[in-house]
Structures are given as structure tokens and as C-alpha cells.
Amino acid sequence: MQQISNIVILTGAGVSAESGLATFRGPDGLWEGQRVEDVATPGAFVADPHLVQRFYDERRASLASVAPNAAHEALARLDEEWPGELLLVTQNVDDLHERAGTKRLLHMHGELKSAWCLACDTRSQSPDRLLDFPPCPQCNEKMLRPDIVWFGEMPYGMERIESALMQADLFVSIGTSGAVYPAAGFVQTARYRGAQTVEINLEPSAGSIYFDESRMGRATELVPPFVEELLGRPPA
Ligand code: APR
């Protein structure tokens, strides 16, 4: 590996799969039993808000029975010990990276633990059940929605992500199929800027050809030794 100082890591549902949370695509994926358009678009929320709230309430409730796995923990250790720049961008809406201890973290697709008030535009900690349309703690209106970036909406933190990608010496993608943009395009941006690119996934992702190195297998088995390798060669 070339000299590395600045790292950007992108994670997807595959990193949380071994904690017991379903991925989106493939057998048993969330989008297998559910049409994306029915629950994960602004139009779906207008057409059937109860269905959408119930879908995300159930997913929020499932967080109570899962815990961070060895991959989340290794990445938290990297965040704590890496002396250079580091940004972990996750597409996941669960809270397993922060529960493992990662601080330099950006939830580009939002978070189940957060609610967004459509009346006053305030984000607050989400109540367990949005299905009851509880009042916003800020303005009291009953217009809270899950703080999730739906299809057709702008992901969070794009400026910060783009700038980190421009400076990155290493871009690592873990547990994502590479099916959804703009995240799927990050590897090309990083590579164009000269970063080394590594993917860790069960199977080659859609953008596999853009990675210098592909490590195929389970995140809990491959991420801890990869982190050890990185920490064994700190920036000059
Ligand atoms: N270890 C490593 N990779 C795994 C594991 C595992 N234990 N289990 C599954 N994977 C891989 C799968 O092979 C797949 O390529 O993780 C990937 C998960 O892909 P998706 O289900 O498409 O999830 P993700 O890429 O995060 O989806 C992106 O799509 O619907 C939207 O907003 C949603 O953020 C999500 C986005």
C-alpha cells in the first residue's frame, strides 16, 4: 500500500447483517417483501403515512435487540487510534457504529433514532412510535416523520463527504451493493483523486471494477484484520 494519511470509509447494510439486521437487496432483503415506492419515497408518505410510520417504527424497535459486531468494533478502534484524517460515511440508519464508539461518523441516509418535524424543520430524538403522530417537542405540531433520506431526496453531508473524498489517500467500501447513488459513485471520485480503493463485501459490488483490491467475505472476519494492517502502518 502507498503512504496513507486520509481515510474515507463507506459502509452499507452488509456491515450490520451479522448483528441481525436485514440488508435491502437479495434473499430476505427488506426490499424483497416490500416495494421501495410504498415506504421509502416522499410520495409514499403522502399516500399512506401510517404504512410508512409503521415500517420505520418496526425497524427502530429492532435496534433494541441487536448489538454492534466485530466489524463495527474494529472500525471504532480505527477511528480512535488513527492519527490522520478519517471519515466514516454510513448509508445505514441503525445506530451500531456510534454504539461501537465511532465518533468521526456521518449518516448520509439519516437515522432511525432521529425524527424530523415537517412543521418547524427541527430534528429531535425520535419517540419509539411515530405511528401515533406524537407532537414535536419544539413546536407541538403533530408532523414528525422519520429522519430518513428517501429515494428522490438529497443525502446528508454531501459537501463534507465530497471534500473528504478529494483529500482521501484510501477509500474503503464495506458491505454495500453499490446499487444506490450518490454513494455508489464515491469510489470513482476517490480514485480520480488518486486514492487507493478497497472493497470488503460478500460478493463483488456493482462498481467492483473501480476498486484496486476486492476482499470477498464476511465483514466480521475481514474488517478486524484489515484494521490491524492499517494501524500497523500509521502515517509518517
Ligand atoms: N459481510 C459483508 N458483506 C455483506 C454481508 C456480510 N456479513 N452480508 C451482506 N453483505 C453484502 C451483500 O452481498 C450486499 O452486496 O452487503 C451488501 C448489501 O447491499 P444492500 O442490501 O443493497 O445494502 P446497501 O448497499 O447498504 O443499500 C444502499 O439502498 O435502499 C437503500 O437507503 C437504502 O442505504 C440503503 C441503500
Residues whose N, C-alpha, C, O or C-beta is under 5 A from the ligand:
A	BS01	APR	G12 A13 G14 A17 E18 T23 F24 R25 Q91 N92 H109 G175 T176 S177 G178 V180 I200 N201 L202 E203 G217 R218 A219
